[in-house]
Amino acid sequence: MGVFKAAAVQMRSGTSPERNAADMERLVREAAHRGATYIQTPEMTGALVRDKEAGAAAFTTEDKDIVVSTAGKLAKELGIYLHVGSTAIRRADGKLANRAFLFAPDGASIASYDKIHMFDVDLDNGESWRESTAYEPGTEAVVTAIGGTKLGFAICYDLRFPQLFRAEALAGAEVLSVPAAFTRQTGEAHWHVLLRSRAIENGAYVIAAAQGGVHEDGRETYGHSLIVDPWGRVVAEAAHDEPGVIVAEIDPAQSSAARRKIPNLKNARDFTVNAGEGEAPRLRGAAS
């Protein structure tokens, strides 16, 4: 693709997949109108439903999912790469996956990724989340091409596991994606610094479309969708939690330039950990 415009779509998804699909369509059309040819939506674009029984009623298989079908049609009509950050998909075995999709300009689904790391945490304000009770974690990192640029996949809590991003960068990813639904508490503390760190560590663009605001199911998300360049500079931000679109120019040559200046992907060395007892595993260095 060479230099291209990318957009991150910020949403406030509710409990109705149909309403959320309509909101997604409106914001994606706005992003395309502003010249974006790669457009990313946030985690759980299709529905944010905390109640398990309600979720069971709202979520369906990939072939019946309204967000999936809407996204494919939009990508073809607008001639864009459309990345659904994730939506809940019922697998053939009946379990749920937190799954991302990438649609090509011809409307075909060319890649998918199931969130690997489950958000199982207890926060200071009493918030408690057990994503693993609802979703089956993925087991495979994914890197795919959008034009001549390689894109690496991640979803939300994956952001806290730098080894995933390093593996994707070593596989050639120049753009790393982090669609998310960060809580307000964790977002205020860590969102910006983690996204900038992943960009700096890997000499890659990071694009992070976010959920924002108070949702129908009662949760509150941080918003502040970001696009960060390979030197760690924020080049676009939604400095709020309202639905909207941010757009920035992506120049893959800037990834190559950053990696020439700080060649830590090449300089990493294997090492062992001496923990004082027994034989430690050999690890791949990640100096930055």
C-alpha positions as CSV (number, residue, x, y, z in Angstrom):
1,M,0.0,0.0,0.0
2,G,2.9,2.4,0.6
3,V,1.8,5.4,2.6
4,F,-1.9,5.1,3.6
5,K,-4.4,6.6,5.9
6,A,-5.6,4.6,8.9
7,A,-8.6,5.3,11.1
8,A,-9.5,4.1,14.6
9,V,-13.3,4.1,15.3
10,Q,-14.2,4.8,18.9
11,M,-17.6,3.3,20.0
12,R,-19.9,2.9,23.0
13,S,-21.3,-0.5,22.2
14,G,-24.5,-1.5,24.0
15,T,-26.3,-4.8,24.3
16,S,-28.0,-4.9,20.9
17,P,-25.8,-6.2,18.0
18,E,-28.2,-4.6,15.5
19,R,-27.8,-1.1,17.0
20,N,-24.1,-1.6,17.3
21,A,-23.8,-2.7,13.7
22,A,-25.6,0.4,12.6
23,D,-23.3,2.6,14.8
24,M,-20.3,0.9,13.3
25,E,-21.5,1.5,9.8
26,R,-22.1,5.2,10.4
27,L,-18.6,5.7,11.9
28,V,-16.8,3.5,9.3
29,R,-18.5,5.6,6.5
30,E,-17.2,8.7,8.2
31,A,-13.7,7.3,8.4
32,A,-13.7,6.3,4.7
33,H,-15.1,9.7,3.8
34,R,-12.0,11.2,5.5
35,G,-9.7,9.1,3.3
36,A,-8.9,6.1,5.5
37,T,-8.3,2.8,3.6
38,Y,-7.6,0.8,6.8
39,I,-10.3,1.2,9.4
40,Q,-10.3,-0.5,12.8
41,T,-13.2,-0.8,15.3
42,P,-12.8,-1.6,19.0
43,E,-13.0,-4.8,21.0
44,M,-16.5,-6.2,21.4
45,T,-17.9,-4.0,18.6
46,G,-21.0,-6.3,18.4
47,A,-22.1,-6.1,22.0
48,L,-20.9,-5.4,25.5
49,V,-23.0,-7.7,27.7
50,R,-21.9,-8.5,31.2
51,D,-24.8,-10.8,32.1
52,K,-24.0,-14.4,30.9
53,E,-27.6,-15.3,30.1
54,A,-28.1,-12.1,28.1
55,G,-24.8,-12.7,26.3
56,A,-25.9,-16.3,25.4
57,A,-29.0,-14.9,23.7
58,A,-27.1,-12.0,21.9
59,F,-24.1,-14.0,20.5
60,T,-24.3,-16.3,17.5
61,T,-22.1,-18.1,15.0
62,E,-19.9,-16.3,12.5
63,D,-22.1,-17.0,9.5
64,K,-25.1,-15.4,11.3
65,D,-23.4,-12.5,13.0
66,I,-24.7,-9.1,11.9
67,V,-21.5,-7.3,12.6
68,V,-19.5,-9.8,10.5
69,S,-22.0,-9.5,7.5
70,T,-22.2,-5.8,7.8
71,A,-18.4,-5.4,7.9
72,G,-17.9,-7.5,4.8
73,K,-20.5,-5.5,2.8
74,L,-19.0,-2.2,3.9
75,A,-15.4,-3.2,3.0
76,K,-16.5,-4.2,-0.5
77,E,-18.7,-1.1,-1.0
78,L,-16.1,1.4,0.3
79,G,-13.0,-0.5,-1.1
80,I,-11.3,-0.6,2.3
81,Y,-9.6,-2.9,4.7
82,L,-12.0,-3.1,7.6
83,H,-10.7,-4.6,10.8
84,V,-13.5,-5.5,13.3
85,G,-11.5,-5.2,16.5
86,S,-13.5,-8.1,17.9
87,T,-16.9,-9.4,18.5
88,A,-18.2,-12.4,20.4
89,I,-18.6,-15.5,18.2
90,R,-20.1,-18.8,19.1
91,R,-17.7,-21.6,17.9
92,A,-18.7,-24.9,16.4
93,D,-18.2,-26.5,19.9
94,G,-20.6,-24.0,21.5
95,K,-17.9,-22.1,23.3
96,L,-17.4,-18.3,22.8
97,A,-14.4,-16.7,21.2
98,N,-13.5,-13.0,21.5
99,R,-12.6,-12.8,17.8
100,A,-11.2,-10.1,15.4
101,F,-11.8,-10.1,11.7
102,L,-10.0,-8.4,8.8
103,F,-12.0,-7.8,5.6
104,A,-10.3,-6.9,2.3
105,P,-11.5,-4.3,-0.2
106,D,-13.3,-7.1,-2.1
107,G,-15.4,-7.9,1.0
108,A,-13.6,-11.2,1.7
109,S,-12.6,-12.1,5.2
110,I,-8.8,-12.6,5.0
111,A,-7.8,-13.1,8.6
112,S,-9.2,-13.7,12.1
113,Y,-7.6,-13.7,15.5
114,D,-9.0,-15.1,18.8
115,K,-7.9,-13.1,21.9
116,I,-5.2,-15.1,23.7
117,H,-5.0,-13.5,27.2
118,M,-8.1,-13.5,29.3
119,F,-8.9,-10.5,31.5
120,D,-9.1,-12.1,34.9
121,V,-8.5,-9.4,37.5
122,D,-9.6,-7.8,40.7
123,L,-9.2,-4.0,40.8
124,D,-8.9,-1.6,43.7
125,N,-12.4,-0.1,43.2
126,G,-14.1,-3.4,43.6
127,E,-14.3,-4.2,39.9
128,S,-13.8,-7.9,39.3
129,W,-13.6,-9.5,35.8
130,R,-13.3,-13.2,34.8
131,E,-13.2,-13.2,31.1
132,S,-12.1,-16.9,31.1
133,T,-15.4,-18.0,32.4
134,A,-17.1,-16.7,29.3
135,Y,-14.6,-17.1,26.5
136,E,-12.2,-19.7,25.2
137,P,-8.7,-18.2,24.7
138,G,-7.0,-18.3,21.4
139,T,-3.6,-20.1,20.9
140,E,-2.2,-18.5,17.8
141,A,-0.7,-15.1,17.0
142,V,-1.6,-13.7,13.6
143,V,0.3,-11.5,11.1
144,T,-1.2,-10.7,7.7
145,A,-0.7,-8.4,4.8
146,I,-2.7,-5.3,4.0
147,G,-1.4,-4.4,0.7
148,G,2.4,-4.4,1.1
149,T,2.3,-3.7,4.8
150,K,2.2,-6.4,7.5
151,L,-0.3,-6.1,10.4
152,G,-0.1,-7.9,13.7
153,F,-3.2,-8.7,15.8
154,A,-3.9,-8.3,19.5
155,I,-7.0,-7.5,21.6
156,C,-7.1,-5.3,24.8
157,Y,-5.6,-7.3,27.7
158,D,-3.0,-8.8,25.2
159,L,-1.4,-5.3,25.5
160,R,0.2,-6.3,28.8
161,F,2.1,-9.2,27.3
162,P,4.9,-7.7,25.3
163,Q,6.2,-11.1,24.1
164,L,3.1,-11.3,21.7
165,F,4.0,-8.0,20.0
166,R,7.7,-8.9,19.8
167,A,6.9,-12.2,18.1
168,E,4.7,-10.4,15.6
169,A,7.4,-7.8,15.0
170,L,9.9,-10.5,14.4
171,A,7.5,-12.0,11.9
172,G,7.6,-8.7,10.0
173,A,4.6,-6.7,11.4
174,E,5.1,-3.0,10.8
175,V,1.7,-2.1,12.3
176,L,0.4,-3.6,15.5
177,S,-3.3,-3.5,16.4
178,V,-4.8,-3.2,19.9
179,P,-8.6,-2.8,19.7
180,A,-9.7,-2.5,23.3
181,A,-12.4,-2.0,25.9
182,F,-10.1,-0.8,28.7
183,T,-11.7,0.0,32.0
184,R,-11.6,3.6,33.0
185,Q,-9.4,2.8,36.0
186,T,-6.8,0.9,34.1
187,G,-6.9,3.2,31.2
188,E,-6.2,6.3,33.2
189,A,-3.2,4.5,34.8
190,H,-1.7,2.5,31.9
191,W,-3.3,3.0,28.4
192,H,-1.0,5.6,26.9
193,V,2.3,4.3,28.4
194,L,1.6,0.7,27.4
195,L,0.7,1.6,23.8
196,R,3.7,3.9,23.4
197,S,5.9,1.2,24.9
198,R,4.8,-1.5,22.4
199,A,5.5,0.9,19.6
200,I,8.9,1.9,20.8
201,E,10.0,-1.7,21.7
202,N,9.1,-3.0,18.3
203,G,9.7,0.0,16.0
204,A,6.1,-0.3,14.8
205,Y,2.9,1.8,14.4
206,V,0.3,0.9,17.0
207,I,-3.4,1.5,16.2
208,A,-5.8,1.1,19.1
209,A,-9.5,1.7,18.6
210,A,-11.3,1.9,22.0
211,Q,-14.7,1.6,23.6
212,G,-15.5,4.7,25.7
213,G,-18.0,5.9,28.3
214,V,-20.7,4.3,30.4
215,H,-22.3,1.3,28.7
216,E,-25.8,-0.2,28.9
217,D,-24.4,-3.1,31.0
218,G,-23.0,-0.8,33.6
219,R,-19.3,-0.9,32.8
220,E,-17.3,2.2,32.1
221,T,-14.5,2.2,29.5
222,Y,-11.7,4.7,29.0
223,G,-11.9,5.7,25.3
224,H,-8.9,7.7,24.1
225,S,-8.3,5.8,20.9
226,L,-4.7,6.2,19.8
227,I,-2.5,5.9,16.8
228,V,1.2,5.9,17.8
229,D,4.2,6.0,15.3
230,P,7.3,3.7,15.5
231,W,9.2,6.3,17.5
232,G,6.5,6.3,20.2
233,R,4.9,9.6,19.2
234,V,1.1,9.9,19.5
235,V,0.0,11.0,16.0
236,A,-3.7,10.9,16.6
237,E,-5.9,10.7,19.7
238,A,-9.5,10.8,20.7
239,A,-8.9,12.8,23.8
240,H,-12.3,11.8,25.3
241,D,-14.6,8.9,25.7
242,E,-17.3,9.8,23.1
243,P,-17.9,7.9,19.9
244,G,-15.9,9.2,17.0
245,V,-13.1,8.7,14.5
246,I,-9.4,9.5,14.4
247,V,-7.3,9.4,11.3
248,A,-3.5,9.4,10.7
249,E,-1.1,8.7,7.9
250,I,0.8,5.5,8.1
251,D,4.2,5.3,6.4
252,P,5.7,1.8,6.7
253,A,9.1,3.2,5.8
254,Q,9.1,4.9,9.3
255,S,9.0,1.5,10.8
256,S,12.1,0.5,8.9
257,A,13.8,3.8,9.8
258,A,13.1,3.3,13.6
259,R,14.5,-0.2,13.4
260,R,17.6,1.0,11.7
261,K,18.2,3.6,14.5
262,I,17.5,1.2,17.3
263,P,18.0,-2.3,15.9
264,N,16.8,-4.2,19.1
265,L,15.0,-6.8,17.1
266,K,18.3,-7.8,15.6
267,N,20.4,-7.2,18.7
268,A,18.4,-9.5,21.0
269,R,20.3,-12.4,22.4
270,D,19.4,-15.7,24.0
271,F,20.0,-15.9,27.7
272,T,19.2,-18.1,30.7
273,V,17.7,-17.1,34.0
274,N,19.6,-18.0,37.2
275,A,16.9,-18.3,39.8
276,G,19.1,-20.1,42.3
277,E,17.6,-23.5,41.9
278,G,17.6,-26.1,39.2
279,E,18.0,-25.6,35.5
280,A,16.4,-22.4,34.0
281,P,14.9,-22.2,30.5
282,R,16.7,-20.4,27.7
283,L,14.8,-17.3,26.7
284,R,15.0,-14.9,23.8
285,G,16.3,-11.5,24.7
286,A,14.1,-8.4,24.3
287,A,16.5,-5.6,25.0
288,S,15.1,-2.2,24.3
